[in-house]
Amino acid sequence: MSADGTWNTVMNTPMGAQNGTMQLATSGSTLTGKLSGPQGDIELQDGTVDGNSLTWKADITSPMAMTLEFSATVDGDEIKGDVKLGAFGNATFTGTRA
């Protein structure tokens, strides 16, 4: 199943649930796109695709600078995964195709 498209997401962080959207595009084993939320738009970095598994990183500056590391699985019109929050542990996220 292709990850391409727009996704409505909820990330369950230590600061509470954070709603946003993701725009994803795949080309072979490469994943590109952006995350959009209260902090603005953030470009994906180092994105990879392996079947229905995805990984990518995103640098944020608010509420503090850190690199988020995502791993996700696409199942039809649903996406779910984990996010490494630097020194703040891990969070989970879910999403549905918009």
Backbone as XML, in Angstrom:
<?xml version="1.0"?>
<chain id="A" units="angstrom">
  <residue number="1" name="MET">
    <atom name="N" x="0.847" y="-1.183" z="0.000"/>
    <atom name="CA" x="0.000" y="0.000" z="0.000"/>
    <atom name="C" x="0.882" y="1.232" z="0.000"/>
  </residue>
  <residue number="2" name="SER">
    <atom name="N" x="0.559" y="2.162" z="-0.821"/>
    <atom name="CA" x="1.342" y="3.392" z="-0.952"/>
    <atom name="C" x="1.091" y="4.331" z="0.224"/>
  </residue>
  <residue number="3" name="ALA">
    <atom name="N" x="2.159" y="4.975" z="0.680"/>
    <atom name="CA" x="2.048" y="5.986" z="1.730"/>
    <atom name="C" x="1.767" y="7.363" z="1.146"/>
  </residue>
  <residue number="4" name="ASP">
    <atom name="N" x="1.800" y="7.476" z="-0.187"/>
    <atom name="CA" x="1.642" y="8.776" z="-0.836"/>
    <atom name="C" x="0.311" y="9.432" z="-0.457"/>
  </residue>
  <residue number="5" name="GLY">
    <atom name="N" x="0.374" y="10.729" z="-0.205"/>
    <atom name="CA" x="-0.851" y="11.468" z="0.070"/>
    <atom name="C" x="-0.746" y="12.292" z="1.336"/>
  </residue>
  <residue number="6" name="THR">
    <atom name="N" x="-1.888" y="12.786" z="1.757"/>
    <atom name="CA" x="-1.987" y="13.617" z="2.958"/>
    <atom name="C" x="-2.622" y="12.801" z="4.070"/>
  </residue>
  <residue number="7" name="TRP">
    <atom name="N" x="-2.056" y="12.944" z="5.269"/>
    <atom name="CA" x="-2.505" y="12.201" z="6.442"/>
    <atom name="C" x="-2.835" y="13.170" z="7.569"/>
  </residue>
  <residue number="8" name="ASN">
    <atom name="N" x="-3.955" y="12.942" z="8.239"/>
    <atom name="CA" x="-4.303" y="13.666" z="9.455"/>
    <atom name="C" x="-3.759" y="12.854" z="10.623"/>
  </residue>
  <residue number="9" name="THR">
    <atom name="N" x="-2.929" y="13.465" z="11.468"/>
    <atom name="CA" x="-2.227" y="12.716" z="12.502"/>
    <atom name="C" x="-2.466" y="13.282" z="13.898"/>
  </residue>
  <residue number="10" name="VAL">
    <atom name="N" x="-2.249" y="12.403" z="14.888"/>
    <atom name="CA" x="-2.245" y="12.781" z="16.299"/>
    <atom name="C" x="-1.018" y="12.135" z="16.926"/>
  </residue>
  <residue number="11" name="MET">
    <atom name="N" x="-0.131" y="12.971" z="17.499"/>
    <atom name="CA" x="1.045" y="12.468" z="18.203"/>
    <atom name="C" x="0.796" y="12.619" z="19.702"/>
  </residue>
  <residue number="12" name="ASN">
    <atom name="N" x="0.978" y="11.519" z="20.442"/>
    <atom name="CA" x="0.745" y="11.507" z="21.874"/>
    <atom name="C" x="2.050" y="11.808" z="22.596"/>
  </residue>
  <residue number="13" name="THR">
    <atom name="N" x="2.313" y="13.092" z="22.875"/>
    <atom name="CA" x="3.578" y="13.536" z="23.453"/>
    <atom name="C" x="3.430" y="13.754" z="24.960"/>
  </residue>
  <residue number="14" name="PRO">
    <atom name="N" x="4.559" y="13.910" z="25.661"/>
    <atom name="CA" x="4.480" y="14.236" z="27.084"/>
    <atom name="C" x="3.731" y="15.553" z="27.353"/>
  </residue>
  <residue number="15" name="MET">
    <atom name="N" x="3.639" y="16.413" z="26.342"/>
    <atom name="CA" x="2.915" y="17.683" z="26.479"/>
    <atom name="C" x="1.453" y="17.549" z="26.058"/>
  </residue>
  <residue number="16" name="GLY">
    <atom name="N" x="0.988" y="16.331" z="25.827"/>
    <atom name="CA" x="-0.389" y="16.105" z="25.411"/>
    <atom name="C" x="-0.470" y="15.783" z="23.925"/>
  </residue>
  <residue number="17" name="ALA">
    <atom name="N" x="-1.672" y="15.522" z="23.462"/>
    <atom name="CA" x="-1.903" y="15.160" z="22.063"/>
    <atom name="C" x="-1.642" y="16.361" z="21.166"/>
  </residue>
  <residue number="18" name="GLN">
    <atom name="N" x="-0.868" y="16.133" z="20.083"/>
    <atom name="CA" x="-0.547" y="17.180" z="19.111"/>
    <atom name="C" x="-1.134" y="16.774" z="17.755"/>
  </residue>
  <residue number="19" name="ASN">
    <atom name="N" x="-2.080" y="17.557" z="17.250"/>
    <atom name="CA" x="-2.691" y="17.287" z="15.954"/>
    <atom name="C" x="-1.878" y="17.931" z="14.844"/>
  </residue>
  <residue number="20" name="GLY">
    <atom name="N" x="-1.849" y="17.286" z="13.688"/>
    <atom name="CA" x="-1.154" y="17.846" z="12.546"/>
    <atom name="C" x="-1.504" y="17.090" z="11.283"/>
  </residue>
  <residue number="21" name="THR">
    <atom name="N" x="-0.798" y="17.430" z="10.219"/>
    <atom name="CA" x="-0.945" y="16.718" z="8.956"/>
    <atom name="C" x="0.439" y="16.378" z="8.423"/>
  </residue>
  <residue number="22" name="MET">
    <atom name="N" x="0.489" y="15.323" z="7.631"/>
    <atom name="CA" x="1.713" y="14.934" z="6.927"/>
    <atom name="C" x="1.389" y="14.819" z="5.463"/>
  </residue>
  <residue number="23" name="GLN">
    <atom name="N" x="2.301" y="15.293" z="4.639"/>
    <atom name="CA" x="2.217" y="15.058" z="3.201"/>
    <atom name="C" x="3.400" y="14.172" z="2.855"/>
  </residue>
  <residue number="24" name="LEU">
    <atom name="N" x="3.121" y="12.978" z="2.331"/>
    <atom name="CA" x="4.161" y="12.010" z="2.025"/>
    <atom name="C" x="4.179" y="11.677" z="0.542"/>
  </residue>
  <residue number="25" name="ALA">
    <atom name="N" x="5.384" y="11.430" z="0.023"/>
    <atom name="CA" x="5.557" y="10.992" z="-1.364"/>
    <atom name="C" x="6.689" y="9.968" z="-1.380"/>
  </residue>
  <residue number="26" name="THR">
    <atom name="N" x="6.466" y="8.873" z="-2.101"/>
    <atom name="CA" x="7.484" y="7.831" z="-2.220"/>
    <atom name="C" x="7.980" y="7.728" z="-3.652"/>
  </residue>
  <residue number="27" name="SER">
    <atom name="N" x="9.261" y="7.366" z="-3.763"/>
    <atom name="CA" x="9.869" y="7.097" z="-5.060"/>
    <atom name="C" x="10.881" y="5.984" z="-4.827"/>
  </residue>
  <residue number="28" name="GLY">
    <atom name="N" x="10.494" y="4.751" z="-5.190"/>
    <atom name="CA" x="11.351" y="3.617" z="-4.890"/>
    <atom name="C" x="11.461" y="3.445" z="-3.387"/>
  </residue>
  <residue number="29" name="SER">
    <atom name="N" x="12.689" y="3.485" z="-2.866"/>
    <atom name="CA" x="12.888" y="3.329" z="-1.425"/>
    <atom name="C" x="13.072" y="4.671" z="-0.714"/>
  </residue>
  <residue number="30" name="THR">
    <atom name="N" x="12.759" y="5.778" z="-1.410"/>
    <atom name="CA" x="12.938" y="7.111" z="-0.832"/>
    <atom name="C" x="11.595" y="7.711" z="-0.448"/>
  </residue>
  <residue number="31" name="LEU">
    <atom name="N" x="11.547" y="8.293" z="0.750"/>
    <atom name="CA" x="10.359" y="8.970" z="1.248"/>
    <atom name="C" x="10.671" y="10.453" z="1.423"/>
  </residue>
  <residue number="32" name="THR">
    <atom name="N" x="9.797" y="11.308" z="0.899"/>
    <atom name="CA" x="9.921" y="12.751" z="1.086"/>
    <atom name="C" x="8.584" y="13.287" z="1.570"/>
  </residue>
  <residue number="33" name="GLY">
    <atom name="N" x="8.599" y="14.517" z="2.041"/>
    <atom name="CA" x="7.352" y="15.134" z="2.463"/>
    <atom name="C" x="7.571" y="16.181" z="3.518"/>
  </residue>
  <residue number="34" name="LYS">
    <atom name="N" x="6.467" y="16.536" z="4.189"/>
    <atom name="CA" x="6.555" y="17.522" z="5.251"/>
    <atom name="C" x="5.492" y="17.255" z="6.300"/>
  </residue>
  <residue number="35" name="LEU">
    <atom name="N" x="5.810" y="17.701" z="7.507"/>
    <atom name="CA" x="4.886" y="17.666" z="8.629"/>
    <atom name="C" x="4.377" y="19.085" z="8.833"/>
  </residue>
  <residue number="36" name="SER">
    <atom name="N" x="3.088" y="19.236" z="9.112"/>
    <atom name="CA" x="2.514" y="20.550" z="9.367"/>
    <atom name="C" x="1.734" y="20.496" z="10.670"/>
  </residue>
  <residue number="37" name="GLY">
    <atom name="N" x="1.959" y="21.498" z="11.511"/>
    <atom name="CA" x="1.269" y="21.550" z="12.790"/>
    <atom name="C" x="1.395" y="22.922" z="13.397"/>
  </residue>
  <residue number="38" name="PRO">
    <atom name="N" x="1.133" y="23.023" z="14.708"/>
    <atom name="CA" x="1.189" y="24.324" z="15.385"/>
    <atom name="C" x="2.541" y="25.025" z="15.248"/>
  </residue>
  <residue number="39" name="GLN">
    <atom name="N" x="3.630" y="24.267" z="15.108"/>
    <atom name="CA" x="4.963" y="24.864" z="14.971"/>
    <atom name="C" x="5.302" y="25.241" z="13.528"/>
  </residue>
  <residue number="40" name="GLY">
    <atom name="N" x="4.394" y="25.005" z="12.598"/>
    <atom name="CA" x="4.645" y="25.321" z="11.201"/>
    <atom name="C" x="4.939" y="24.078" z="10.387"/>
  </residue>
  <residue number="41" name="ASP">
    <atom name="N" x="5.595" y="24.253" z="9.246"/>
    <atom name="CA" x="5.928" y="23.153" z="8.340"/>
    <atom name="C" x="7.366" y="22.699" z="8.576"/>
  </residue>
  <residue number="42" name="ILE">
    <atom name="N" x="7.565" y="21.375" z="8.598"/>
    <atom name="CA" x="8.883" y="20.800" z="8.819"/>
    <atom name="C" x="9.137" y="19.767" z="7.722"/>
  </residue>
  <residue number="43" name="GLU">
    <atom name="N" x="10.220" y="19.932" z="6.977"/>
    <atom name="CA" x="10.567" y="18.991" z="5.911"/>
    <atom name="C" x="11.096" y="17.685" z="6.498"/>
  </residue>
  <residue number="44" name="LEU">
    <atom name="N" x="10.695" y="16.548" z="5.900"/>
    <atom name="CA" x="11.229" y="15.248" z="6.293"/>
    <atom name="C" x="12.659" y="15.108" z="5.804"/>
  </residue>
  <residue number="45" name="GLN">
    <atom name="N" x="13.484" y="14.402" z="6.568"/>
    <atom name="CA" x="14.866" y="14.132" z="6.208"/>
    <atom name="C" x="15.125" y="12.639" z="6.290"/>
  </residue>
  <residue number="46" name="ASP">
    <atom name="N" x="16.044" y="12.154" z="5.482"/>
    <atom name="CA" x="16.507" y="10.758" z="5.538"/>
    <atom name="C" x="15.353" y="9.762" z="5.468"/>
  </residue>
  <residue number="47" name="GLY">
    <atom name="N" x="14.327" y="10.053" z="4.671"/>
    <atom name="CA" x="13.162" y="9.182" z="4.592"/>
    <atom name="C" x="13.422" y="7.932" z="3.774"/>
  </residue>
  <residue number="48" name="THR">
    <atom name="N" x="12.967" y="6.792" z="4.300"/>
    <atom name="CA" x="13.108" y="5.517" z="3.598"/>
    <atom name="C" x="11.778" y="4.766" z="3.598"/>
  </residue>
  <residue number="49" name="VAL">
    <atom name="N" x="11.635" y="3.908" z="2.594"/>
    <atom name="CA" x="10.458" y="3.059" z="2.437"/>
    <atom name="C" x="10.940" y="1.635" z="2.251"/>
  </residue>
  <residue number="50" name="ASP">
    <atom name="N" x="10.343" y="0.700" z="2.996"/>
    <atom name="CA" x="10.623" y="-0.727" z="2.839"/>
    <atom name="C" x="9.297" y="-1.454" z="2.967"/>
  </residue>
  <residue number="51" name="GLY">
    <atom name="N" x="8.651" y="-1.708" z="1.820"/>
    <atom name="CA" x="7.315" y="-2.301" z="1.850"/>
    <atom name="C" x="6.329" y="-1.314" z="2.444"/>
  </residue>
  <residue number="52" name="ASN">
    <atom name="N" x="5.658" y="-1.711" z="3.554"/>
    <atom name="CA" x="4.722" y="-0.793" z="4.201"/>
    <atom name="C" x="5.351" y="-0.124" z="5.427"/>
  </residue>
  <residue number="53" name="SER">
    <atom name="N" x="6.678" y="-0.265" z="5.585"/>
    <atom name="CA" x="7.394" y="0.363" z="6.694"/>
    <atom name="C" x="8.105" y="1.628" z="6.228"/>
  </residue>
  <residue number="54" name="LEU">
    <atom name="N" x="8.006" y="2.672" z="7.052"/>
    <atom name="CA" x="8.602" y="3.967" z="6.729"/>
    <atom name="C" x="9.473" y="4.429" z="7.894"/>
  </residue>
  <residue number="55" name="THR">
    <atom name="N" x="10.552" y="5.145" z="7.579"/>
    <atom name="CA" x="11.330" y="5.836" z="8.609"/>
    <atom name="C" x="11.718" y="7.204" z="8.072"/>
  </residue>
  <residue number="56" name="TRP">
    <atom name="N" x="11.828" y="8.181" z="8.983"/>
    <atom name="CA" x="12.292" y="9.509" z="8.616"/>
    <atom name="C" x="12.653" y="10.276" z="9.880"/>
  </residue>
  <residue number="57" name="LYS">
    <atom name="N" x="13.305" y="11.405" z="9.662"/>
    <atom name="CA" x="13.659" y="12.314" z="10.747"/>
    <atom name="C" x="13.079" y="13.684" z="10.440"/>
  </residue>
  <residue number="58" name="ALA">
    <atom name="N" x="12.906" y="14.474" z="11.496"/>
    <atom name="CA" x="12.437" y="15.847" z="11.338"/>
    <atom name="C" x="13.049" y="16.694" z="12.444"/>
  </residue>
  <residue number="59" name="ASP">
    <atom name="N" x="13.638" y="17.815" z="12.070"/>
    <atom name="CA" x="14.224" y="18.740" z="13.039"/>
    <atom name="C" x="13.187" y="19.764" z="13.455"/>
  </residue>
  <residue number="60" name="ILE">
    <atom name="N" x="12.978" y="19.884" z="14.777"/>
    <atom name="CA" x="12.064" y="20.902" z="15.277"/>
    <atom name="C" x="12.856" y="21.930" z="16.094"/>
  </residue>
  <residue number="61" name="THR">
    <atom name="N" x="12.287" y="23.105" z="16.236"/>
    <atom name="CA" x="12.924" y="24.155" z="17.028"/>
    <atom name="C" x="12.060" y="24.582" z="18.208"/>
  </residue>
  <residue number="62" name="SER">
    <atom name="N" x="10.769" y="24.181" z="18.208"/>
    <atom name="CA" x="9.856" y="24.571" z="19.265"/>
    <atom name="C" x="9.134" y="23.336" z="19.789"/>
  </residue>
  <residue number="63" name="PRO">
    <atom name="N" x="8.991" y="23.105" z="21.081"/>
    <atom name="CA" x="9.351" y="24.036" z="22.151"/>
    <atom name="C" x="10.858" y="24.102" z="22.422"/>
  </residue>
  <residue number="64" name="MET">
    <atom name="N" x="11.641" y="23.180" z="21.865"/>
    <atom name="CA" x="13.099" y="23.263" z="21.937"/>
    <atom name="C" x="13.674" y="22.519" z="20.748"/>
  </residue>
  <residue number="65" name="ALA">
    <atom name="N" x="14.908" y="22.834" z="20.405"/>
    <atom name="CA" x="15.529" y="22.203" z="19.234"/>
    <atom name="C" x="15.840" y="20.735" z="19.521"/>
  </residue>
  <residue number="66" name="MET">
    <atom name="N" x="15.396" y="19.863" z="18.612"/>
    <atom name="CA" x="15.721" y="18.437" z="18.687"/>
    <atom name="C" x="15.360" y="17.784" z="17.362"/>
  </residue>
  <residue number="67" name="THR">
    <atom name="N" x="15.942" y="16.615" z="17.135"/>
    <atom name="CA" x="15.616" y="15.816" z="15.959"/>
    <atom name="C" x="14.668" y="14.700" z="16.378"/>
  </residue>
  <residue number="68" name="LEU">
    <atom name="N" x="13.502" y="14.662" z="15.760"/>
    <atom name="CA" x="12.540" y="13.592" z="15.993"/>
    <atom name="C" x="12.838" y="12.469" z="15.016"/>
  </residue>
  <residue number="69" name="GLU">
    <atom name="N" x="12.816" y="11.218" z="15.495"/>
    <atom name="CA" x="13.063" y="10.052" z="14.648"/>
    <atom name="C" x="11.800" y="9.201" z="14.605"/>
  </residue>
  <residue number="70" name="PHE">
    <atom name="N" x="11.224" y="9.099" z="13.416"/>
    <atom name="CA" x="9.955" y="8.404" z="13.223"/>
    <atom name="C" x="10.155" y="7.017" z="12.612"/>
  </residue>
  <residue number="71" name="SER">
    <atom name="N" x="9.339" y="6.065" z="13.041"/>
    <atom name="CA" x="9.183" y="4.786" z="12.348"/>
    <atom name="C" x="7.687" y="4.517" z="12.300"/>
  </residue>
  <residue number="72" name="ALA">
    <atom name="N" x="7.201" y="4.080" z="11.130"/>
    <atom name="CA" x="5.760" y="3.944" z="10.943"/>
    <atom name="C" x="5.431" y="2.779" z="10.033"/>
  </residue>
  <residue number="73" name="THR">
    <atom name="N" x="4.182" y="2.341" z="10.131"/>
    <atom name="CA" x="3.647" y="1.300" z="9.264"/>
    <atom name="C" x="2.349" y="1.808" z="8.658"/>
  </residue>
  <residue number="74" name="VAL">
    <atom name="N" x="2.214" y="1.618" z="7.345"/>
    <atom name="CA" x="0.990" y="1.979" z="6.637"/>
    <atom name="C" x="0.164" y="0.721" z="6.437"/>
  </residue>
  <residue number="75" name="ASP">
    <atom name="N" x="-1.139" y="0.818" z="6.775"/>
    <atom name="CA" x="-2.074" y="-0.288" z="6.578"/>
    <atom name="C" x="-3.339" y="0.294" z="5.973"/>
  </residue>
  <residue number="76" name="GLY">
    <atom name="N" x="-3.410" y="0.257" z="4.644"/>
    <atom name="CA" x="-4.569" y="0.831" z="3.951"/>
    <atom name="C" x="-4.604" y="2.331" z="4.137"/>
  </residue>
  <residue number="77" name="ASP">
    <atom name="N" x="-5.689" y="2.826" z="4.766"/>
    <atom name="CA" x="-5.844" y="4.257" z="4.987"/>
    <atom name="C" x="-5.475" y="4.656" z="6.410"/>
  </residue>
  <residue number="78" name="GLU">
    <atom name="N" x="-4.662" y="3.814" z="7.076"/>
    <atom name="CA" x="-4.208" y="4.127" z="8.430"/>
    <atom name="C" x="-2.689" y="4.056" z="8.499"/>
  </residue>
  <residue number="79" name="ILE">
    <atom name="N" x="-2.122" y="4.918" z="9.335"/>
    <atom name="CA" x="-0.690" y="4.912" z="9.579"/>
    <atom name="C" x="-0.503" y="4.984" z="11.095"/>
  </residue>
  <residue number="80" name="LYS">
    <atom name="N" x="0.499" y="4.284" z="11.610"/>
    <atom name="CA" x="0.788" y="4.372" z="13.036"/>
    <atom name="C" x="2.265" y="4.105" z="13.243"/>
  </residue>
  <residue number="81" name="GLY">
    <atom name="N" x="2.776" y="4.619" z="14.354"/>
    <atom name="CA" x="4.187" y="4.413" z="14.601"/>
    <atom name="C" x="4.663" y="5.023" z="15.892"/>
  </residue>
  <residue number="82" name="ASP">
    <atom name="N" x="5.987" y="5.095" z="15.987"/>
    <atom name="CA" x="6.667" y="5.612" z="17.165"/>
    <atom name="C" x="7.568" y="6.766" z="16.768"/>
  </residue>
  <residue number="83" name="VAL">
    <atom name="N" x="7.808" y="7.653" z="17.732"/>
    <atom name="CA" x="8.682" y="8.801" z="17.532"/>
    <atom name="C" x="9.653" y="8.863" z="18.703"/>
  </residue>
  <residue number="84" name="LYS">
    <atom name="N" x="10.951" y="8.882" z="18.401"/>
    <atom name="CA" x="11.961" y="9.111" z="19.437"/>
    <atom name="C" x="12.074" y="10.618" z="19.637"/>
  </residue>
  <residue number="85" name="LEU">
    <atom name="N" x="11.890" y="11.060" z="20.890"/>
    <atom name="CA" x="11.864" y="12.482" z="21.219"/>
    <atom name="C" x="13.157" y="12.915" z="21.901"/>
  </residue>
  <residue number="86" name="GLY">
    <atom name="N" x="14.282" y="12.490" z="21.377"/>
    <atom name="CA" x="15.558" y="12.859" z="21.976"/>
    <atom name="C" x="15.620" y="12.400" z="23.419"/>
  </residue>
  <residue number="87" name="ALA">
    <atom name="N" x="15.974" y="13.290" z="24.334"/>
    <atom name="CA" x="16.105" y="12.973" z="25.756"/>
    <atom name="C" x="14.755" y="12.785" z="26.444"/>
  </residue>
  <residue number="88" name="PHE">
    <atom name="N" x="13.657" y="13.031" z="25.728"/>
    <atom name="CA" x="12.332" y="12.973" z="26.336"/>
    <atom name="C" x="11.615" y="11.641" z="26.096"/>
  </residue>
  <residue number="89" name="GLY">
    <atom name="N" x="12.343" y="10.623" z="25.668"/>
    <atom name="CA" x="11.745" y="9.302" z="25.493"/>
    <atom name="C" x="11.058" y="9.139" z="24.152"/>
  </residue>
  <residue number="90" name="ASN">
    <atom name="N" x="10.020" y="8.331" z="24.162"/>
    <atom name="CA" x="9.301" y="7.998" z="22.938"/>
    <atom name="C" x="7.847" y="8.436" z="23.034"/>
  </residue>
  <residue number="91" name="ALA">
    <atom name="N" x="7.241" y="8.629" z="21.892"/>
    <atom name="CA" x="5.812" y="8.912" z="21.777"/>
    <atom name="C" x="5.254" y="8.033" z="20.682"/>
  </residue>
  <residue number="92" name="THR">
    <atom name="N" x="3.955" y="7.892" z="20.648"/>
    <atom name="CA" x="3.295" y="7.164" z="19.571"/>
    <atom name="C" x="2.500" y="8.162" z="18.739"/>
  </residue>
  <residue number="93" name="PHE">
    <atom name="N" x="2.216" y="7.763" z="17.498"/>
    <atom name="CA" x="1.313" y="8.589" z="16.674"/>
    <atom name="C" x="0.456" y="7.681" z="15.819"/>
  </residue>
  <residue number="94" name="THR">
    <atom name="N" x="-0.677" y="8.204" z="15.451"/>
    <atom name="CA" x="-1.619" y="7.513" z="14.553"/>
    <atom name="C" x="-2.099" y="8.525" z="13.529"/>
  </residue>
  <residue number="95" name="GLY">
    <atom name="N" x="-2.608" y="8.014" z="12.426"/>
    <atom name="CA" x="-3.161" y="8.908" z="11.416"/>
    <atom name="C" x="-4.068" y="8.182" z="10.454"/>
  </residue>
  <residue number="96" name="THR">
    <atom name="N" x="-4.878" y="8.973" z="9.777"/>
    <atom name="CA" x="-5.760" y="8.455" z="8.738"/>
    <atom name="C" x="-5.567" y="9.285" z="7.483"/>
  </residue>
  <residue number="97" name="ARG">
    <atom name="N" x="-5.752" y="8.615" z="6.357"/>
    <atom name="CA" x="-5.592" y="9.295" z="5.080"/>
    <atom name="C" x="-6.671" y="10.369" z="4.939"/>
  </residue>
  <residue number="98" name="ALA">
    <atom name="N" x="-6.245" y="11.561" z="4.535"/>
    <atom name="CA" x="-7.180" y="12.697" z="4.410"/>
    <atom name="C" x="-8.002" y="12.576" z="3.147"/>
  </residue>
</chain>
